[in-house]
Amino acid sequence: MCLGQEEHTSGSAAMERTPPGSKRMREPTTLTVEQFHKVLEFVKEPFRIMCIVAICLGLRASELVGLQWNDFDSENLNVDL
């Protein structure tokens, strides 16, 4: 297989690597800490805690909405994604 065409298996799902040289079309928009705190002032529960979890763990929206309570391990302070 060529570089960039390698398949990786994780459990039963197969993933392909992004080819080298793939570039974003534009810079992502990011919030400062102060801006994030201002946004949180207007966000009501349960969405507020979802925003905090997403930002603190660096989750994408699809990863966030896929979380379930059993993904959180409070004894070992881990989250299974």
PEKAFEN-V247480 format. One record per residue. N is the residue number from 1. RES is the residue in one small letter. D_CENTER is the distance of its C-alpha to the mean C-alpha in whole Angstrom. Layout:
[[N	RES	D_CENTER] [N	RES	D_CENTER]]
This chain:
[[1	m	29] [2	c	28] [3	l	26] [4	g	22] [5	q	24] [6	e	23] [7	e	22] [8	h	20] [9	t	20] [10	s	17] [11	g	19] [12	s	21] [13	a	18] [14	a	19] [15	m	17] [16	e	18] [17	r	18] [18	t	17] [19	p	21] [20	p	22] [21	g	22] [22	s	20] [23	k	19] [24	r	17] [25	m	20] [26	r	19] [27	e	18] [28	p	14] [29	t	15] [30	t	14] [31	l	16] [32	t	18] [33	v	18] [34	e	21] [35	q	19] [36	f	16] [37	h	19] [38	k	21] [39	v	19] [40	l	18] [41	e	22] [42	f	22] [43	v	19] [44	k	21] [45	e	20] [46	p	18] [47	f	15] [48	r	16] [49	i	14] [50	m	11] [51	c	11] [52	i	12] [53	v	9] [54	a	6] [55	i	8] [56	c	9] [57	l	7] [58	g	5] [59	l	2] [60	r	3] [61	a	7] [62	s	7] [63	e	5] [64	l	7] [65	v	10] [66	g	10] [67	l	11] [68	q	14] [69	w	16] [70	n	17] [71	d	14] [72	f	15] [73	d	18] [74	s	19] [75	e	22] [76	n	20] [77	l	17] [78	n	15] [79	v	12] [80	d	12] [81	l	9]]
